[in-house]
Amino acid sequence: MSEAVHIGSVDDVEPGEAKVISRDIANTHDDIALVRTEDGDYFAVDNTCSHALASLAEGWVEEQSIECPLHSASFCLKTGEALSLPATEPVGTHTLELRGDEIWLYPGSVKGEL
């Protein structure tokens, strides 16, 4: 597993929202969509929709999924699986770790839920 990268604090993202973390900060091939569900779970997925070049962080968070703002493709936040057309390919997911109020990302790893 890669080394953890500090990407923010738990208060950086409101419940039901997502925030873009630059690939330069995250040390990843794509920007990261840092997502906080209404239930307070945190997820990290690749920010670029697998169907079209759109920012998932600009989409809508609903329960354990995120919907692309361009064509409404939906992705599972846990697995990255494409849940609806027009997307057929998954997006990458990354492991997060909470250390107190800080959020740490393990770039390129398969994630678990926080």
C-alpha positions as CSV (number, residue, x, y, z in Angstrom):
1,M,0.0,0.0,0.0
2,S,1.2,3.5,-0.8
3,E,2.1,6.1,1.9
4,A,-0.8,8.1,3.3
5,V,-1.2,11.7,2.1
6,H,-3.0,14.3,4.3
7,I,-5.8,15.8,2.2
8,G,-7.8,17.8,4.7
9,S,-10.0,17.8,7.8
10,V,-13.4,16.4,8.5
11,D,-14.9,19.9,8.4
12,D,-13.7,20.6,4.9
13,V,-16.7,18.9,3.3
14,E,-20.4,19.4,4.3
15,P,-22.7,16.4,4.7
16,G,-24.1,15.4,1.3
17,E,-21.4,17.3,-0.6
18,A,-18.1,16.6,-2.3
19,K,-14.8,18.6,-2.8
20,V,-12.1,18.3,-5.4
21,I,-8.7,17.4,-4.1
22,S,-6.0,18.2,-6.7
23,R,-4.0,15.3,-8.1
24,D,-0.9,17.3,-7.1
25,I,-1.9,17.1,-3.4
26,A,-3.3,13.6,-3.5
27,N,-0.4,12.2,-5.5
28,T,-2.8,10.4,-7.9
29,H,-3.3,10.1,-11.6
30,D,-6.6,12.0,-11.4
31,D,-8.1,14.7,-9.1
32,I,-10.0,13.1,-6.2
33,A,-13.6,13.7,-5.3
34,L,-13.6,13.7,-1.5
35,V,-17.2,12.8,-0.5
36,R,-19.1,13.1,2.7
37,T,-22.5,11.4,2.8
38,E,-25.5,12.7,4.8
39,D,-24.7,9.8,7.3
40,G,-21.2,11.2,7.8
41,D,-19.3,8.6,5.9
42,Y,-16.3,9.7,3.9
43,F,-15.2,8.3,0.5
44,A,-12.6,9.1,-2.1
45,V,-13.1,8.4,-5.8
46,D,-11.4,9.5,-9.0
47,N,-13.0,12.8,-9.9
48,T,-13.4,12.3,-13.6
49,C,-16.6,10.5,-14.8
50,S,-15.7,7.3,-16.7
51,H,-18.2,8.2,-19.4
52,A,-17.4,11.8,-20.2
53,L,-14.9,14.4,-18.9
54,A,-17.0,15.8,-16.1
55,S,-16.2,16.4,-12.4
56,L,-18.0,14.0,-10.1
57,A,-17.5,16.4,-7.2
58,E,-19.8,18.8,-9.0
59,G,-22.5,16.1,-9.1
60,W,-25.0,15.0,-6.5
61,V,-24.4,12.7,-3.5
62,E,-27.3,10.4,-2.6
63,E,-26.8,7.8,0.1
64,Q,-23.8,5.7,-1.0
65,S,-23.5,7.0,-4.6
66,I,-22.5,10.0,-6.6
67,E,-24.2,11.2,-9.8
68,C,-22.3,12.9,-12.6
69,P,-23.6,16.4,-13.4
70,L,-23.2,16.0,-17.2
71,H,-25.3,12.9,-18.2
72,S,-26.5,11.6,-14.7
73,A,-24.4,8.5,-14.6
74,S,-24.2,7.2,-11.1
75,F,-21.3,5.5,-9.3
76,C,-21.1,3.4,-6.0
77,L,-18.9,5.3,-3.6
78,K,-17.7,2.1,-2.0
79,T,-16.6,0.2,-5.1
80,G,-16.6,2.8,-7.9
81,E,-19.0,0.5,-9.9
82,A,-21.1,2.3,-12.6
83,L,-24.7,2.0,-11.4
84,S,-26.5,3.6,-14.3
85,L,-26.0,4.4,-18.0
86,P,-24.5,6.0,-19.8
87,A,-21.5,5.0,-17.8
88,T,-20.4,1.3,-18.1
89,E,-16.9,1.5,-16.6
90,P,-16.1,2.1,-12.9
91,V,-14.2,4.9,-11.4
92,G,-11.2,4.4,-9.1
93,T,-11.6,4.3,-5.4
94,H,-9.1,5.1,-2.7
95,T,-8.7,4.1,1.0
96,L,-9.2,6.9,3.5
97,E,-8.1,7.0,7.2
98,L,-9.3,9.4,9.8
99,R,-6.7,10.5,12.3
100,G,-8.5,12.6,14.8
101,D,-10.1,15.4,12.6
102,E,-7.6,14.8,9.8
103,I,-8.3,12.9,6.6
104,W,-5.5,10.8,5.0
105,L,-5.7,9.2,1.6
106,Y,-3.8,6.1,0.5
107,P,-3.4,6.8,-3.3
108,G,-4.2,4.0,-5.7
109,S,-5.6,1.6,-3.0
110,V,-9.0,0.0,-3.0
111,K,-10.9,1.7,-0.3
112,G,-13.0,0.9,2.6
113,E,-15.7,3.1,4.2
114,L,-14.9,5.5,7.0
